[in-house]
Amino acid sequence: MNNSDSWYNLRRNSIFYAALRFRVREAVKSSAKCAIIILLLVIFLIIPLNSAQAQGGIKVWPTKIDLTVNEGEQAERIINVKNQGGETIGVRAYVMDFSVDKDGNFIFSEPGHESYSASKWLSVNCTDFELAPGESQEVEVIIAAPADIEPGGHYAALFFETAPSANGEGVSISTRIPSLFYITVPGVTDADIVANAEIVSLILPGIVEKRPVEVGVVVENSGNVHLTIAAKAYFSDMFGGNSELDLGQVTVLPDGEGTLTGSWQKAPFIGRVRANFVIGYFDQHEELVNKSQRGEFWVFPWKHLAAIAAVIGSLVLLILLLHRRYRFRLERRSGP
C-alpha cells in the first residue's frame, strides 16, 4: 500500500469518526432535551397534586338524615366534621333551603324560600369552630318542629364551609359540604300523609340506529312527603327476545319530578321493540306500590342496510355486465 492510499484511508476514517461523534453528540442532546421535557411534565403533574393534598378539605358525615318529628317536639342528631388537610382551618355552619330538579340537581336558596322549608327548625351548638389537621368535631343539631306545622315532608340543608384560604396564585378557595335533612311530620290520621307517585312520561327514541339505546322514565311525586322511587324497564322484541334494565332509584320531593335513565345494551339488530316501565315505592302504610306504562320504538340500522344494499346492487350490476359481455361474444361467434 503506498502513501497516497494510507493518507486516503486515514482521511476517510477521520471523516467517519467525526460524523459518528457528531451523531453521538446530537443523540445526547436529544436525550437530554427529552429528559428535561419529561422532568418538567412530572413536576407539572405532581406539584398541583401535592398542593391539592396539602390544602385537603373537610369530611362531613352523615350527609343525609331522614327522620320523623311530631308537631311541637324535638329531635337531636350528631354530624361529624373532620379536617383532612395539613393546616388548621376555620369552619362555619349555616342552614339553607334546598330543592331538587327533575335531573337530580340540587338547588339551594335562603332559609324560608321553599314552601316546605325546615331550615328555621334547625339549631347547632357551634356555628364557628377551628379544626387542627386530622381533628374531628361533633356538631349537635336540634330539630324543633313547630306546634302548628302542616303534616308532611319538610326539608333543610346544614352547610359546613371552610374559611377561604389563598392558593399559590393568590386565589381564595373555600369548601362547603351540606348535610341534608329529610323531615316527616306525621298527621293525626292516615289521610294527613299522602305518599303517591305517577309516571309523567317515557324517554324512548322513535327510531334508533344501533345500540346502546338510551331509555328512561320521568316520575312525579304528587304526595306531601318525599319518596324514594325505583324503576325497571322490561323489553321484548319481535323475534321473541326478552330482557330487563335496572334504572336505579331517585329521591323526589313533594310536587317535584325525577328522571331515571339507563343504557340498554341488548337491542336486536332490527325490528320493533316493546318496553314496559315499572316504578316502585312505599306508600304511607309502608306497602309497596308498583305502577307501569308501556311504549315502543324501532331499531333500524339504515347505515348497515344501505351498505348491504350497495353491495347487492354492485353484485347485480356486475352480473348484468358479465351477462351482456357473454351474449356479445356469442353473437360475434354466431355472426356471418
C-alpha beads as a LAMMPS data file, in Angstrom:
LAMMPS data file: protein, C-alpha beads

336 atoms
335 bonds

1 atom types
1 bond types

-500.0 500.0 xlo xhi
-500.0 500.0 ylo yhi
-500.0 500.0 zlo zhi

Masses

1 110.0

Atoms # bond

1 1 1 0.000 0.000 0.000
2 1 1 1.504 3.326 -0.981
3 1 1 1.460 6.551 0.969
4 1 1 -1.426 8.027 -1.012
5 1 1 -3.662 5.080 -0.113
6 1 1 -2.726 5.346 3.543
7 1 1 -3.444 9.061 3.554
8 1 1 -6.807 8.432 1.835
9 1 1 -7.801 5.743 4.353
10 1 1 -6.744 7.939 7.259
11 1 1 -8.752 10.859 5.939
12 1 1 -11.801 8.640 5.331
13 1 1 -11.575 7.226 8.863
14 1 1 -11.239 10.705 10.295
15 1 1 -14.361 11.848 8.457
16 1 1 -16.225 8.727 9.607
17 1 1 -15.311 9.199 13.276
18 1 1 -16.097 12.891 13.075
19 1 1 -19.529 12.103 11.680
20 1 1 -20.001 9.441 14.376
21 1 1 -19.028 11.884 17.134
22 1 1 -21.453 14.419 15.697
23 1 1 -24.290 11.904 15.712
24 1 1 -23.460 10.828 19.272
25 1 1 -23.481 14.477 20.432
26 1 1 -26.829 15.048 18.685
27 1 1 -28.266 11.903 20.282
28 1 1 -27.052 13.026 23.709
29 1 1 -28.578 16.468 23.177
30 1 1 -31.881 14.933 22.072
31 1 1 -31.895 12.584 25.060
32 1 1 -31.136 15.491 27.374
33 1 1 -33.970 17.515 25.864
34 1 1 -36.360 14.568 26.251
35 1 1 -35.256 14.063 29.849
36 1 1 -35.821 17.751 30.621
37 1 1 -39.262 17.687 28.997
38 1 1 -40.233 14.555 30.936
39 1 1 -38.933 16.086 34.179
40 1 1 -40.926 19.275 33.585
41 1 1 -44.079 17.241 32.861
42 1 1 -43.595 15.218 36.035
43 1 1 -43.099 18.396 38.073
44 1 1 -46.125 19.995 36.406
45 1 1 -48.319 16.984 37.217
46 1 1 -47.025 16.263 40.709
47 1 1 -46.904 19.773 42.179
48 1 1 -50.641 20.565 41.698
49 1 1 -51.477 17.137 43.103
50 1 1 -49.333 17.705 46.177
51 1 1 -50.821 21.180 46.576
52 1 1 -54.365 19.754 46.464
53 1 1 -53.390 17.155 49.036
54 1 1 -51.795 19.817 51.227
55 1 1 -54.872 22.007 51.012
56 1 1 -57.026 18.969 51.852
57 1 1 -60.574 19.801 52.853
58 1 1 -63.261 18.620 55.217
59 1 1 -65.208 15.402 55.501
60 1 1 -68.816 15.557 56.686
61 1 1 -70.934 12.588 57.745
62 1 1 -73.738 11.697 57.594
63 1 1 -74.677 13.786 54.556
64 1 1 -78.311 12.635 54.581
65 1 1 -80.564 12.460 57.634
66 1 1 -84.077 11.039 57.328
67 1 1 -86.183 11.365 60.475
68 1 1 -89.704 11.786 61.823
69 1 1 -90.573 14.584 64.274
70 1 1 -94.034 15.125 65.755
71 1 1 -95.640 18.561 65.930
72 1 1 -94.259 20.617 68.819
73 1 1 -91.498 18.081 69.569
74 1 1 -87.737 17.999 69.161
75 1 1 -85.137 15.560 67.905
76 1 1 -81.348 15.561 68.109
77 1 1 -78.745 14.389 65.644
78 1 1 -74.938 14.422 65.584
79 1 1 -72.961 15.426 62.490
80 1 1 -69.223 14.834 62.301
81 1 1 -66.797 17.207 60.610
82 1 1 -63.146 16.270 60.056
83 1 1 -60.184 18.287 58.782
84 1 1 -58.436 16.151 56.153
85 1 1 -55.812 18.773 55.308
86 1 1 -52.417 19.575 56.711
87 1 1 -53.248 23.006 58.160
88 1 1 -55.600 24.357 60.803
89 1 1 -58.846 25.592 59.254
90 1 1 -61.880 27.530 60.375
91 1 1 -65.346 26.079 59.758
92 1 1 -68.688 27.885 59.672
93 1 1 -72.085 26.174 59.886
94 1 1 -75.299 27.634 58.457
95 1 1 -78.679 26.420 57.181
96 1 1 -80.377 26.833 53.800
97 1 1 -83.402 25.544 51.919
98 1 1 -82.970 23.116 49.047
99 1 1 -84.954 21.658 46.186
100 1 1 -84.147 19.102 43.501
101 1 1 -84.940 19.434 39.793
102 1 1 -86.009 16.513 37.627
103 1 1 -82.418 15.894 36.512
104 1 1 -81.318 15.385 40.116
105 1 1 -79.531 18.730 40.502
106 1 1 -79.750 20.303 43.954
107 1 1 -80.800 23.950 44.145
108 1 1 -80.060 25.827 47.370
109 1 1 -81.811 29.002 48.489
110 1 1 -82.149 31.276 51.503
111 1 1 -83.974 29.949 54.594
112 1 1 -87.755 30.189 54.282
113 1 1 -87.714 30.353 50.480
114 1 1 -89.356 26.967 49.879
115 1 1 -92.944 26.239 50.975
116 1 1 -91.797 23.048 52.744
117 1 1 -88.804 24.725 54.399
118 1 1 -87.477 23.360 57.699
119 1 1 -84.349 25.488 57.808
120 1 1 -85.665 27.591 60.715
121 1 1 -86.224 24.447 62.751
122 1 1 -82.507 23.634 62.926
123 1 1 -80.096 24.967 65.542
124 1 1 -76.500 23.883 66.184
125 1 1 -74.382 24.045 69.308
126 1 1 -71.455 25.649 67.474
127 1 1 -71.642 27.689 64.291
128 1 1 -67.941 28.633 64.118
129 1 1 -65.021 26.453 65.144
130 1 1 -61.466 25.543 64.216
131 1 1 -60.045 22.163 63.338
132 1 1 -56.390 21.183 63.565
133 1 1 -55.001 18.789 60.926
134 1 1 -56.752 15.439 61.320
135 1 1 -59.055 16.732 64.062
136 1 1 -62.787 15.926 64.142
137 1 1 -65.689 17.840 65.671
138 1 1 -69.096 16.514 66.691
139 1 1 -71.799 19.068 65.945
140 1 1 -75.075 18.630 67.784
141 1 1 -78.150 19.573 65.767
142 1 1 -81.536 20.152 67.395
143 1 1 -84.588 19.863 65.157
144 1 1 -87.641 21.548 66.691
145 1 1 -90.924 21.170 64.792
146 1 1 -93.480 23.978 65.411
147 1 1 -96.716 23.065 67.179
148 1 1 -98.964 24.209 64.345
149 1 1 -96.983 22.922 61.384
150 1 1 -98.648 21.194 58.453
151 1 1 -98.109 17.412 58.353
152 1 1 -95.937 16.061 55.578
153 1 1 -92.377 16.481 54.397
154 1 1 -90.133 19.413 55.349
155 1 1 -86.529 19.891 54.275
156 1 1 -83.351 21.814 55.086
157 1 1 -79.625 21.734 54.346
158 1 1 -76.978 22.344 57.004
159 1 1 -73.778 23.574 55.345
160 1 1 -70.262 23.329 56.724
161 1 1 -67.953 25.767 54.968
162 1 1 -64.235 26.317 55.423
163 1 1 -62.838 29.819 55.642
164 1 1 -61.309 30.982 52.325
165 1 1 -57.580 30.342 52.006
166 1 1 -55.259 31.643 49.289
167 1 1 -53.524 29.186 46.981
168 1 1 -50.163 29.755 45.318
169 1 1 -51.719 32.139 42.798
170 1 1 -53.486 34.249 45.406
171 1 1 -56.961 32.906 44.565
172 1 1 -59.288 32.425 47.530
173 1 1 -60.507 28.842 47.907
174 1 1 -63.226 27.566 50.224
175 1 1 -65.016 24.253 50.571
176 1 1 -68.601 23.692 51.642
177 1 1 -70.443 20.419 52.144
178 1 1 -74.133 20.078 53.061
179 1 1 -75.860 17.581 55.290
180 1 1 -79.428 17.214 54.007
181 1 1 -82.361 16.843 56.414
182 1 1 -85.479 14.993 55.216
183 1 1 -88.049 15.538 57.977
184 1 1 -91.505 13.972 58.076
185 1 1 -94.164 15.391 60.393
186 1 1 -96.872 12.748 60.907
187 1 1 -100.529 13.719 60.946
188 1 1 -103.387 12.885 63.269
189 1 1 -104.913 10.473 60.749
190 1 1 -103.582 8.467 57.825
191 1 1 -105.252 10.896 55.459
192 1 1 -102.865 13.655 56.559
193 1 1 -99.908 11.904 54.893
194 1 1 -100.070 11.155 51.180
195 1 1 -97.337 9.118 49.509
196 1 1 -98.113 8.895 45.825
197 1 1 -96.128 8.978 42.576
198 1 1 -97.094 8.916 38.917
199 1 1 -95.279 8.294 35.653
200 1 1 -95.227 11.582 33.761
201 1 1 -93.532 10.460 30.546
202 1 1 -91.236 7.893 28.989
203 1 1 -87.854 8.582 27.455
204 1 1 -87.830 6.468 24.292
205 1 1 -86.485 7.011 20.780
206 1 1 -88.896 6.776 17.874
207 1 1 -86.285 5.101 15.691
208 1 1 -82.766 4.217 16.761
209 1 1 -79.965 3.044 14.506
210 1 1 -77.936 0.893 16.868
211 1 1 -77.366 0.057 20.497
212 1 1 -76.930 1.106 23.224
213 1 1 -80.408 2.608 23.435
214 1 1 -80.897 5.422 25.945
215 1 1 -84.216 4.982 27.744
216 1 1 -85.805 6.338 30.893
217 1 1 -88.872 7.415 32.789
218 1 1 -89.905 10.739 34.352
219 1 1 -91.828 10.430 37.624
220 1 1 -93.750 12.973 39.676
221 1 1 -94.295 12.993 43.434
222 1 1 -97.923 14.061 43.828
223 1 1 -97.959 13.455 47.595
224 1 1 -96.814 15.578 50.531
225 1 1 -93.769 13.544 51.655
226 1 1 -90.550 12.686 49.881
227 1 1 -90.394 9.331 48.121
228 1 1 -87.558 7.072 47.099
229 1 1 -88.690 5.684 43.746
230 1 1 -87.050 2.767 41.942
231 1 1 -87.639 1.850 38.302
232 1 1 -87.031 -1.008 35.868
233 1 1 -87.630 -1.396 32.145
234 1 1 -88.667 -4.685 30.537
235 1 1 -88.106 -5.203 26.797
236 1 1 -89.490 -7.689 24.258
237 1 1 -88.664 -7.714 20.542
238 1 1 -90.464 -9.194 17.538
239 1 1 -88.094 -12.172 17.443
240 1 1 -89.032 -13.373 20.928
241 1 1 -86.112 -11.820 22.816
242 1 1 -86.711 -10.566 26.373
243 1 1 -84.515 -8.596 28.727
244 1 1 -84.690 -6.060 31.534
245 1 1 -82.792 -2.964 32.621
246 1 1 -82.435 -1.563 36.141
247 1 1 -82.845 2.222 36.045
248 1 1 -81.800 2.764 39.653
249 1 1 -83.637 4.934 42.149
250 1 1 -84.167 8.599 42.942
251 1 1 -85.497 10.582 45.906
252 1 1 -88.206 13.037 44.831
253 1 1 -89.553 15.850 46.995
254 1 1 -93.288 16.712 47.131
255 1 1 -94.566 18.297 43.896
256 1 1 -91.213 17.521 42.317
257 1 1 -90.121 15.382 39.404
258 1 1 -87.296 12.913 38.992
259 1 1 -85.709 11.211 35.993
260 1 1 -84.397 7.656 35.944
261 1 1 -82.396 6.649 32.867
262 1 1 -80.219 3.835 31.616
263 1 1 -78.454 2.395 28.554
264 1 1 -79.947 -0.788 27.093
265 1 1 -77.241 -2.912 25.511
266 1 1 -79.315 -5.876 24.287
267 1 1 -81.341 -4.302 21.498
268 1 1 -81.912 -6.500 18.406
269 1 1 -80.250 -5.762 15.093
270 1 1 -83.543 -4.680 13.563
271 1 1 -87.229 -4.616 14.361
272 1 1 -89.868 -3.265 16.710
273 1 1 -89.264 -3.307 20.473
274 1 1 -91.947 -3.060 23.149
275 1 1 -90.926 -1.587 26.506
276 1 1 -92.735 -1.755 29.839
277 1 1 -91.537 0.663 32.532
278 1 1 -92.350 -0.189 36.155
279 1 1 -91.793 2.113 39.135
280 1 1 -91.981 1.090 42.776
281 1 1 -92.196 2.965 46.092
282 1 1 -93.594 2.541 49.614
283 1 1 -96.772 4.427 50.471
284 1 1 -97.827 5.948 53.814
285 1 1 -98.767 2.474 55.076
286 1 1 -95.291 1.103 54.218
287 1 1 -96.832 -1.022 51.484
288 1 1 -95.067 -1.479 48.147
289 1 1 -96.804 0.240 45.225
290 1 1 -95.977 -0.577 41.602
291 1 1 -97.122 1.399 38.573
292 1 1 -96.287 0.825 34.922
293 1 1 -96.521 2.367 31.485
294 1 1 -95.814 0.869 28.059
295 1 1 -94.159 2.236 24.960
296 1 1 -92.413 1.028 21.825
297 1 1 -89.729 2.010 19.325
298 1 1 -87.964 0.679 16.239
299 1 1 -84.379 -0.392 15.707
300 1 1 -83.492 0.343 12.085
301 1 1 -79.758 0.212 11.190
302 1 1 -80.095 2.211 7.995
303 1 1 -76.340 2.628 7.538
304 1 1 -75.772 -1.122 7.631
305 1 1 -78.756 -1.728 5.387
306 1 1 -77.539 0.939 2.962
307 1 1 -74.114 -0.728 2.844
308 1 1 -75.718 -4.140 2.249
309 1 1 -77.945 -2.662 -0.473
310 1 1 -74.895 -1.066 -2.100
311 1 1 -73.052 -4.401 -2.118
312 1 1 -76.072 -6.237 -3.556
313 1 1 -76.563 -3.519 -6.164
314 1 1 -72.909 -3.767 -7.176
315 1 1 -73.165 -7.541 -7.500
316 1 1 -76.319 -7.274 -9.605
317 1 1 -74.652 -4.683 -11.840
318 1 1 -71.579 -6.888 -12.198
319 1 1 -73.730 -9.893 -13.115
320 1 1 -75.592 -7.845 -15.726
321 1 1 -72.329 -6.611 -17.248
322 1 1 -70.904 -10.135 -17.381
323 1 1 -74.109 -11.465 -18.886
324 1 1 -74.107 -8.725 -21.511
325 1 1 -70.464 -9.420 -22.404
326 1 1 -71.186 -13.129 -22.660
327 1 1 -74.117 -12.503 -25.000
328 1 1 -71.972 -10.159 -27.086
329 1 1 -69.343 -12.862 -27.519
330 1 1 -71.968 -15.419 -28.503
331 1 1 -73.372 -13.049 -31.109
332 1 1 -69.928 -12.444 -32.581
333 1 1 -69.239 -16.152 -32.816
334 1 1 -72.576 -16.881 -34.417
335 1 1 -72.303 -13.989 -36.857
336 1 1 -71.804 -14.390 -40.704

Bonds

1 1 1 2
2 1 2 3
3 1 3 4
4 1 4 5
5 1 5 6
6 1 6 7
7 1 7 8
8 1 8 9
9 1 9 10
10 1 10 11
11 1 11 12
12 1 12 13
13 1 13 14
14 1 14 15
15 1 15 16
16 1 16 17
17 1 17 18
18 1 18 19
19 1 19 20
20 1 20 21
21 1 21 22
22 1 22 23
23 1 23 24
24 1 24 25
25 1 25 26
26 1 26 27
27 1 27 28
28 1 28 29
29 1 29 30
30 1 30 31
31 1 31 32
32 1 32 33
33 1 33 34
34 1 34 35
35 1 35 36
36 1 36 37
37 1 37 38
38 1 38 39
39 1 39 40
40 1 40 41
41 1 41 42
42 1 42 43
43 1 43 44
44 1 44 45
45 1 45 46
46 1 46 47
47 1 47 48
48 1 48 49
49 1 49 50
50 1 50 51
51 1 51 52
52 1 52 53
53 1 53 54
54 1 54 55
55 1 55 56
56 1 56 57
57 1 57 58
58 1 58 59
59 1 59 60
60 1 60 61
61 1 61 62
62 1 62 63
63 1 63 64
64 1 64 65
65 1 65 66
66 1 66 67
67 1 67 68
68 1 68 69
69 1 69 70
70 1 70 71
71 1 71 72
72 1 72 73
73 1 73 74
74 1 74 75
75 1 75 76
76 1 76 77
77 1 77 78
78 1 78 79
79 1 79 80
80 1 80 81
81 1 81 82
82 1 82 83
83 1 83 84
84 1 84 85
85 1 85 86
86 1 86 87
87 1 87 88
88 1 88 89
89 1 89 90
90 1 90 91
91 1 91 92
92 1 92 93
93 1 93 94
94 1 94 95
95 1 95 96
96 1 96 97
97 1 97 98
98 1 98 99
99 1 99 100
100 1 100 101
101 1 101 102
102 1 102 103
103 1 103 104
104 1 104 105
105 1 105 106
106 1 106 107
107 1 107 108
108 1 108 109
109 1 109 110
110 1 110 111
111 1 111 112
112 1 112 113
113 1 113 114
114 1 114 115
115 1 115 116
116 1 116 117
117 1 117 118
118 1 118 119
119 1 119 120
120 1 120 121
121 1 121 122
122 1 122 123
123 1 123 124
124 1 124 125
125 1 125 126
126 1 126 127
127 1 127 128
128 1 128 129
129 1 129 130
130 1 130 131
131 1 131 132
132 1 132 133
133 1 133 134
134 1 134 135
135 1 135 136
136 1 136 137
137 1 137 138
138 1 138 139
139 1 139 140
140 1 140 141
141 1 141 142
142 1 142 143
143 1 143 144
144 1 144 145
145 1 145 146
146 1 146 147
147 1 147 148
148 1 148 149
149 1 149 150
150 1 150 151
151 1 151 152
152 1 152 153
153 1 153 154
154 1 154 155
155 1 155 156
156 1 156 157
157 1 157 158
158 1 158 159
159 1 159 160
160 1 160 161
161 1 161 162
162 1 162 163
163 1 163 164
164 1 164 165
165 1 165 166
166 1 166 167
167 1 167 168
168 1 168 169
169 1 169 170
170 1 170 171
171 1 171 172
172 1 172 173
173 1 173 174
174 1 174 175
175 1 175 176
176 1 176 177
177 1 177 178
178 1 178 179
179 1 179 180
180 1 180 181
181 1 181 182
182 1 182 183
183 1 183 184
184 1 184 185
185 1 185 186
186 1 186 187
187 1 187 188
188 1 188 189
189 1 189 190
190 1 190 191
191 1 191 192
192 1 192 193
193 1 193 194
194 1 194 195
195 1 195 196
196 1 196 197
197 1 197 198
198 1 198 199
199 1 199 200
200 1 200 201
201 1 201 202
202 1 202 203
203 1 203 204
204 1 204 205
205 1 205 206
206 1 206 207
207 1 207 208
208 1 208 209
209 1 209 210
210 1 210 211
211 1 211 212
212 1 212 213
213 1 213 214
214 1 214 215
215 1 215 216
216 1 216 217
217 1 217 218
218 1 218 219
219 1 219 220
220 1 220 221
221 1 221 222
222 1 222 223
223 1 223 224
224 1 224 225
225 1 225 226
226 1 226 227
227 1 227 228
228 1 228 229
229 1 229 230
230 1 230 231
231 1 231 232
232 1 232 233
233 1 233 234
234 1 234 235
235 1 235 236
236 1 236 237
237 1 237 238
238 1 238 239
239 1 239 240
240 1 240 241
241 1 241 242
242 1 242 243
243 1 243 244
244 1 244 245
245 1 245 246
246 1 246 247
247 1 247 248
248 1 248 249
249 1 249 250
250 1 250 251
251 1 251 252
252 1 252 253
253 1 253 254
254 1 254 255
255 1 255 256
256 1 256 257
257 1 257 258
258 1 258 259
259 1 259 260
260 1 260 261
261 1 261 262
262 1 262 263
263 1 263 264
264 1 264 265
265 1 265 266
266 1 266 267
267 1 267 268
268 1 268 269
269 1 269 270
270 1 270 271
271 1 271 272
272 1 272 273
273 1 273 274
274 1 274 275
275 1 275 276
276 1 276 277
277 1 277 278
278 1 278 279
279 1 279 280
280 1 280 281
281 1 281 282
282 1 282 283
283 1 283 284
284 1 284 285
285 1 285 286
286 1 286 287
287 1 287 288
288 1 288 289
289 1 289 290
290 1 290 291
291 1 291 292
292 1 292 293
293 1 293 294
294 1 294 295
295 1 295 296
296 1 296 297
297 1 297 298
298 1 298 299
299 1 299 300
300 1 300 301
301 1 301 302
302 1 302 303
303 1 303 304
304 1 304 305
305 1 305 306
306 1 306 307
307 1 307 308
308 1 308 309
309 1 309 310
310 1 310 311
311 1 311 312
312 1 312 313
313 1 313 314
314 1 314 315
315 1 315 316
316 1 316 317
317 1 317 318
318 1 318 319
319 1 319 320
320 1 320 321
321 1 321 322
322 1 322 323
323 1 323 324
324 1 324 325
325 1 325 326
326 1 326 327
327 1 327 328
328 1 328 329
329 1 329 330
330 1 330 331
331 1 331 332
332 1 332 333
333 1 333 334
334 1 334 335
335 1 335 336
